[in-house]
Amino acid sequence: MAEAGTYPTATASVSDFASAAQTQLKAAGVDTGMMATRAGELQRMLRDEIASRPFQALAVAAAIGFLYGLRR
């Protein structure tokens, strides 16, 4: 079990990393707002697709897991 003082440090560390990554992406000319919008759209599309075909999604996940297991 983690100590009580470790969570804020980890959260701050992740927050600092995300902020630095966003700054670097913006400096490189990447529109992070558009990236977030597209990521949200992709998430909704995947959720809807999985909800409409749950058994096919499960079969695909199992096949990917099997192939991953073969490579190890």
N, CA, C and O atoms as CSV, one atom per row, in Angstrom:
chain,resi,resn,atom,element,x,y,z
A,1,MET,N,N,0.850,-1.175,0.000
A,1,MET,CA,C,0.000,0.000,0.000
A,1,MET,C,C,0.894,1.235,0.000
A,1,MET,O,O,1.901,1.270,0.707
A,2,ALA,N,N,0.543,2.222,-0.767
A,2,ALA,CA,C,1.340,3.434,-0.865
A,2,ALA,C,C,1.103,4.319,0.355
A,2,ALA,O,O,0.034,4.304,0.965
A,3,GLU,N,N,2.120,5.075,0.683
A,3,GLU,CA,C,1.991,6.000,1.804
A,3,GLU,C,C,1.130,7.186,1.391
A,3,GLU,O,O,0.973,7.474,0.204
A,4,ALA,N,N,0.581,7.863,2.381
A,4,ALA,CA,C,-0.336,8.969,2.112
A,4,ALA,C,C,0.317,10.094,1.325
A,4,ALA,O,O,-0.368,10.759,0.548
A,5,GLY,N,N,1.604,10.333,1.492
A,5,GLY,CA,C,2.266,11.457,0.844
A,5,GLY,C,C,2.705,11.186,-0.579
A,5,GLY,O,O,3.172,12.109,-1.246
A,6,THR,N,N,2.579,9.959,-1.081
A,6,THR,CA,C,3.104,9.649,-2.409
A,6,THR,C,C,2.158,10.042,-3.535
A,6,THR,O,O,2.622,10.306,-4.645
A,7,TYR,N,N,0.860,10.092,-3.296
A,7,TYR,CA,C,-0.075,10.394,-4.373
A,7,TYR,C,C,0.033,11.812,-4.901
A,7,TYR,O,O,0.054,11.980,-6.121
A,8,PRO,N,N,0.103,12.840,-4.072
A,8,PRO,CA,C,0.227,14.197,-4.629
A,8,PRO,C,C,1.500,14.374,-5.455
A,8,PRO,O,O,1.492,15.082,-6.461
A,9,THR,N,N,2.581,13.741,-5.040
A,9,THR,CA,C,3.834,13.850,-5.782
A,9,THR,C,C,3.692,13.203,-7.154
A,9,THR,O,O,4.127,13.769,-8.157
A,10,ALA,N,N,3.093,12.032,-7.202
A,10,ALA,CA,C,2.908,11.353,-8.483
A,10,ALA,C,C,1.982,12.153,-9.383
A,10,ALA,O,O,2.235,12.277,-10.581
A,11,THR,N,N,0.920,12.692,-8.823
A,11,THR,CA,C,-0.019,13.491,-9.603
A,11,THR,C,C,0.649,14.747,-10.136
A,11,THR,O,O,0.454,15.117,-11.294
A,12,ALA,N,N,1.430,15.398,-9.298
A,12,ALA,CA,C,2.147,16.599,-9.730
A,12,ALA,C,C,3.157,16.255,-10.809
A,12,ALA,O,O,3.334,17.017,-11.759
A,13,SER,N,N,3.817,15.126,-10.674
A,13,SER,CA,C,4.809,14.709,-11.656
A,13,SER,C,C,4.158,14.463,-13.014
A,13,SER,O,O,4.682,14.898,-14.040
A,14,VAL,N,N,3.037,13.781,-13.027
A,14,VAL,CA,C,2.316,13.518,-14.272
A,14,VAL,C,C,1.812,14.820,-14.867
A,14,VAL,O,O,1.886,15.024,-16.079
A,15,SER,N,N,1.305,15.693,-14.028
A,15,SER,CA,C,0.810,16.978,-14.495
A,15,SER,C,C,1.937,17.809,-15.111
A,15,SER,O,O,1.755,18.432,-16.156
A,16,ASP,N,N,3.090,17.813,-14.464
A,16,ASP,CA,C,4.243,18.537,-15.004
A,16,ASP,C,C,4.680,17.955,-16.345
A,16,ASP,O,O,5.008,18.698,-17.270
A,17,PHE,N,N,4.686,16.623,-16.450
A,17,PHE,CA,C,5.074,15.964,-17.691
A,17,PHE,C,C,4.100,16.312,-18.811
A,17,PHE,O,O,4.519,16.607,-19.930
A,18,ALA,N,N,2.795,16.278,-18.513
A,18,ALA,CA,C,1.788,16.597,-19.524
A,18,ALA,C,C,1.907,18.046,-19.971
A,18,ALA,O,O,1.774,18.349,-21.157
A,19,SER,N,N,2.154,18.926,-19.035
A,19,SER,CA,C,2.311,20.339,-19.372
A,19,SER,C,C,3.534,20.558,-20.259
A,19,SER,O,O,3.472,21.314,-21.229
A,20,ALA,N,N,4.635,19.902,-19.933
A,20,ALA,CA,C,5.849,20.028,-20.741
A,20,ALA,C,C,5.640,19.461,-22.140
A,20,ALA,O,O,6.100,20.042,-23.122
A,21,ALA,N,N,4.948,18.330,-22.234
A,21,ALA,CA,C,4.688,17.731,-23.540
A,21,ALA,C,C,3.808,18.646,-24.384
A,21,ALA,O,O,4.046,18.812,-25.580
A,22,GLN,N,N,2.796,19.238,-23.765
A,22,GLN,CA,C,1.913,20.145,-24.496
A,22,GLN,C,C,2.680,21.366,-24.989
A,22,GLN,O,O,2.467,21.818,-26.114
A,23,THR,N,N,3.560,21.896,-24.165
A,23,THR,CA,C,4.370,23.048,-24.551
A,23,THR,C,C,5.267,22.713,-25.739
A,23,THR,O,O,5.390,23.506,-26.673
A,24,GLN,N,N,5.891,21.545,-25.701
A,24,GLN,CA,C,6.768,21.129,-26.796
A,24,GLN,C,C,5.986,20.893,-28.081
A,24,GLN,O,O,6.447,21.253,-29.164
A,25,LEU,N,N,4.810,20.294,-27.968
A,25,LEU,CA,C,3.985,20.072,-29.158
A,25,LEU,C,C,3.552,21.392,-29.775
A,25,LEU,O,O,3.594,21.551,-30.995
A,26,LYS,N,N,3.137,22.336,-28.945
A,26,LYS,CA,C,2.738,23.647,-29.466
A,26,LYS,C,C,3.916,24.366,-30.111
A,26,LYS,O,O,3.753,25.044,-31.126
A,27,ALA,N,N,5.101,24.221,-29.525
A,27,ALA,CA,C,6.298,24.839,-30.100
A,27,ALA,C,C,6.629,24.232,-31.463
A,27,ALA,O,O,7.193,24.904,-32.327
A,28,ALA,N,N,6.276,22.962,-31.650
A,28,ALA,CA,C,6.523,22.294,-32.926
A,28,ALA,C,C,5.424,22.581,-33.942
A,28,ALA,O,O,5.503,22.127,-35.084
A,29,GLY,N,N,4.398,23.334,-33.535
A,29,GLY,CA,C,3.338,23.702,-34.455
A,29,GLY,C,C,2.170,22.733,-34.479
A,29,GLY,O,O,1.362,22.763,-35.408
A,30,VAL,N,N,2.067,21.881,-33.478
A,30,VAL,CA,C,0.978,20.913,-33.416
A,30,VAL,C,C,-0.203,21.540,-32.681
A,30,VAL,O,O,-0.039,22.127,-31.611
A,31,ASP,N,N,-1.378,21.413,-33.257
A,31,ASP,CA,C,-2.592,21.947,-32.647
A,31,ASP,C,C,-3.115,20.919,-31.648
A,31,ASP,O,O,-3.796,19.965,-32.025
A,32,THR,N,N,-2.790,21.122,-30.369
A,32,THR,CA,C,-3.176,20.155,-29.337
A,32,THR,C,C,-4.678,20.138,-29.108
A,32,THR,O,O,-5.226,19.113,-28.702
A,33,GLY,N,N,-5.347,21.238,-29.357
A,33,GLY,CA,C,-6.803,21.257,-29.236
A,33,GLY,C,C,-7.458,20.340,-30.257
A,33,GLY,O,O,-8.413,19.630,-29.942
A,34,MET,N,N,-6.947,20.355,-31.472
A,34,MET,CA,C,-7.470,19.481,-32.529
A,34,MET,C,C,-7.164,18.023,-32.196
A,34,MET,O,O,-7.985,17.141,-32.449
A,35,MET,N,N,-5.986,17.768,-31.631
A,35,MET,CA,C,-5.633,16.403,-31.238
A,35,MET,C,C,-6.605,15.886,-30.181
A,35,MET,O,O,-7.041,14.737,-30.248
A,36,ALA,N,N,-6.942,16.716,-29.222
A,36,ALA,CA,C,-7.871,16.307,-28.163
A,36,ALA,C,C,-9.257,16.047,-28.740
A,36,ALA,O,O,-9.934,15.102,-28.334
A,37,THR,N,N,-9.677,16.875,-29.675
A,37,THR,CA,C,-10.986,16.695,-30.310
A,37,THR,C,C,-11.030,15.377,-31.071
A,37,THR,O,O,-11.996,14.622,-30.957
A,38,ARG,N,N,-9.996,15.104,-31.839
A,38,ARG,CA,C,-9.965,13.865,-32.625
A,38,ARG,C,C,-9.862,12.634,-31.731
A,38,ARG,O,O,-10.451,11.595,-32.027
A,39,ALA,N,N,-9.114,12.752,-30.642
A,39,ALA,CA,C,-9.016,11.631,-29.703
A,39,ALA,C,C,-10.376,11.337,-29.086
A,39,ALA,O,O,-10.736,10.175,-28.901
A,40,GLY,N,N,-11.129,12.376,-28.768
A,40,GLY,CA,C,-12.481,12.197,-28.234
A,40,GLY,C,C,-13.406,11.549,-29.241
A,40,GLY,O,O,-14.212,10.686,-28.892
A,41,GLU,N,N,-13.289,11.968,-30.499
A,41,GLU,CA,C,-14.097,11.378,-31.559
A,41,GLU,C,C,-13.762,9.902,-31.739
A,41,GLU,O,O,-14.657,9.074,-31.908
A,42,LEU,N,N,-12.473,9.574,-31.704
A,42,LEU,CA,C,-12.044,8.188,-31.841
A,42,LEU,C,C,-12.559,7.350,-30.679
A,42,LEU,O,O,-13.010,6.222,-30.875
A,43,GLN,N,N,-12.494,7.894,-29.483
A,43,GLN,CA,C,-12.988,7.179,-28.313
A,43,GLN,C,C,-14.485,6.885,-28.446
A,43,GLN,O,O,-14.920,5.769,-28.165
A,44,ARG,N,N,-15.271,7.871,-28.869
A,44,ARG,CA,C,-16.705,7.666,-29.048
A,44,ARG,C,C,-16.990,6.629,-30.140
A,44,ARG,O,O,-17.879,5.790,-29.993
A,45,MET,N,N,-16.231,6.697,-31.231
A,45,MET,CA,C,-16.420,5.749,-32.326
A,45,MET,C,C,-16.128,4.320,-31.852
A,45,MET,O,O,-16.892,3.399,-32.142
A,46,LEU,N,N,-15.026,4.141,-31.127
A,46,LEU,CA,C,-14.686,2.814,-30.626
A,46,LEU,C,C,-15.732,2.301,-29.641
A,46,LEU,O,O,-16.117,1.133,-29.696
A,47,ARG,N,N,-16.190,3.165,-28.745
A,47,ARG,CA,C,-17.202,2.767,-27.773
A,47,ARG,C,C,-18.477,2.322,-28.484
A,47,ARG,O,O,-19.059,1.297,-28.128
A,48,ASP,N,N,-18.914,3.085,-29.489
A,48,ASP,CA,C,-20.125,2.740,-30.222
A,48,ASP,C,C,-19.953,1.442,-31.000
A,48,ASP,O,O,-20.869,0.623,-31.055
A,49,GLU,N,N,-18.796,1.256,-31.593
A,49,GLU,CA,C,-18.526,0.046,-32.374
A,49,GLU,C,C,-18.510,-1.189,-31.477
A,49,GLU,O,O,-19.064,-2.228,-31.837
A,50,ILE,N,N,-17.882,-1.077,-30.322
A,50,ILE,CA,C,-17.831,-2.196,-29.379
A,50,ILE,C,C,-19.219,-2.497,-28.837
A,50,ILE,O,O,-19.576,-3.663,-28.668
A,51,ALA,N,N,-20.001,-1.467,-28.563
A,51,ALA,CA,C,-21.365,-1.673,-28.058
A,51,ALA,C,C,-22.253,-2.340,-29.099
A,51,ALA,O,O,-23.133,-3.125,-28.744
A,52,SER,N,N,-22.040,-2.043,-30.365
A,52,SER,CA,C,-22.881,-2.626,-31.405
A,52,SER,C,C,-22.470,-4.052,-31.762
A,52,SER,O,O,-23.298,-4.820,-32.252
A,53,ARG,N,N,-21.214,-4.422,-31.528
A,53,ARG,CA,C,-20.728,-5.775,-31.852
A,53,ARG,C,C,-19.821,-6.305,-30.740
A,53,ARG,O,O,-18.617,-6.446,-30.953
A,54,PRO,N,N,-20.364,-6.596,-29.578
A,54,PRO,CA,C,-19.517,-6.983,-28.447
A,54,PRO,C,C,-18.755,-8.294,-28.656
A,54,PRO,O,O,-17.605,-8.411,-28.233
A,55,PHE,N,N,-19.378,-9.273,-29.300
A,55,PHE,CA,C,-18.692,-10.556,-29.480
A,55,PHE,C,C,-17.555,-10.447,-30.489
A,55,PHE,O,O,-16.514,-11.082,-30.318
A,56,GLN,N,N,-17.741,-9.659,-31.526
A,56,GLN,CA,C,-16.676,-9.450,-32.498
A,56,GLN,C,C,-15.518,-8.700,-31.843
A,56,GLN,O,O,-14.356,-9.023,-32.088
A,57,ALA,N,N,-15.823,-7.711,-31.019
A,57,ALA,CA,C,-14.780,-6.967,-30.317
A,57,ALA,C,C,-14.006,-7.884,-29.379
A,57,ALA,O,O,-12.784,-7.782,-29.277
A,58,LEU,N,N,-14.713,-8.778,-28.694
A,58,LEU,CA,C,-14.061,-9.729,-27.801
A,58,LEU,C,C,-13.165,-10.685,-28.580
A,58,LEU,O,O,-12.064,-11.006,-28.132
A,59,ALA,N,N,-13.627,-11.142,-29.739
A,59,ALA,CA,C,-12.828,-12.041,-30.566
A,59,ALA,C,C,-11.557,-11.346,-31.070
A,59,ALA,O,O,-10.483,-11.948,-31.081
A,60,VAL,N,N,-11.676,-10.107,-31.477
A,60,VAL,CA,C,-10.505,-9.355,-31.949
A,60,VAL,C,C,-9.509,-9.161,-30.806
A,60,VAL,O,O,-8.304,-9.329,-30.993
A,61,ALA,N,N,-10.013,-8.809,-29.627
A,61,ALA,CA,C,-9.134,-8.622,-28.472
A,61,ALA,C,C,-8.437,-9.927,-28.104
A,61,ALA,O,O,-7.251,-9.925,-27.773
A,62,ALA,N,N,-9.158,-11.033,-28.159
A,62,ALA,CA,C,-8.561,-12.333,-27.844
A,62,ALA,C,C,-7.485,-12.704,-28.871
A,62,ALA,O,O,-6.432,-13.227,-28.507
A,63,ALA,N,N,-7.748,-12.435,-30.141
A,63,ALA,CA,C,-6.767,-12.743,-31.186
A,63,ALA,C,C,-5.503,-11.901,-31.013
A,63,ALA,O,O,-4.388,-12.403,-31.160
A,64,ILE,N,N,-5.684,-10.639,-30.704
A,64,ILE,CA,C,-4.515,-9.769,-30.490
A,64,ILE,C,C,-3.737,-10.254,-29.279
A,64,ILE,O,O,-2.507,-10.298,-29.320
A,65,GLY,N,N,-4.415,-10.616,-28.214
A,65,GLY,CA,C,-3.744,-11.137,-27.027
A,65,GLY,C,C,-3.005,-12.426,-27.319
A,65,GLY,O,O,-1.891,-12.626,-26.836
A,66,PHE,N,N,-3.614,-13.308,-28.107
A,66,PHE,CA,C,-2.957,-14.567,-28.495
A,66,PHE,C,C,-1.696,-14.312,-29.299
A,66,PHE,O,O,-0.649,-14.903,-29.033
A,67,LEU,N,N,-1.798,-13.432,-30.281
A,67,LEU,CA,C,-0.618,-13.114,-31.098
A,67,LEU,C,C,0.479,-12.455,-30.266
A,67,LEU,O,O,1.664,-12.729,-30.456
A,68,TYR,N,N,0.081,-11.601,-29.361
A,68,TYR,CA,C,1.063,-10.971,-28.465
A,68,TYR,C,C,1.751,-12.033,-27.612
A,68,TYR,O,O,2.963,-11.981,-27.404
A,69,GLY,N,N,0.979,-12.989,-27.123
A,69,GLY,CA,C,1.534,-14.068,-26.311
A,69,GLY,C,C,2.506,-14.930,-27.094
A,69,GLY,O,O,3.481,-15.426,-26.529
A,70,LEU,N,N,2.264,-15.117,-28.370
A,70,LEU,CA,C,3.166,-15.909,-29.207
A,70,LEU,C,C,4.519,-15.236,-29.392
A,70,LEU,O,O,5.543,-15.906,-29.521
A,71,ARG,N,N,4.516,-13.925,-29.406
A,71,ARG,CA,C,5.773,-13.176,-29.617
A,71,ARG,C,C,6.672,-13.183,-28.381
A,71,ARG,O,O,7.874,-12.949,-28.500
A,72,ARG,N,N,6.120,-13.443,-27.212
A,72,ARG,CA,C,6.897,-13.403,-25.980
A,72,ARG,C,C,7.622,-14.640,-25.782
A,72,ARG,O,O,8.334,-14.785,-24.788
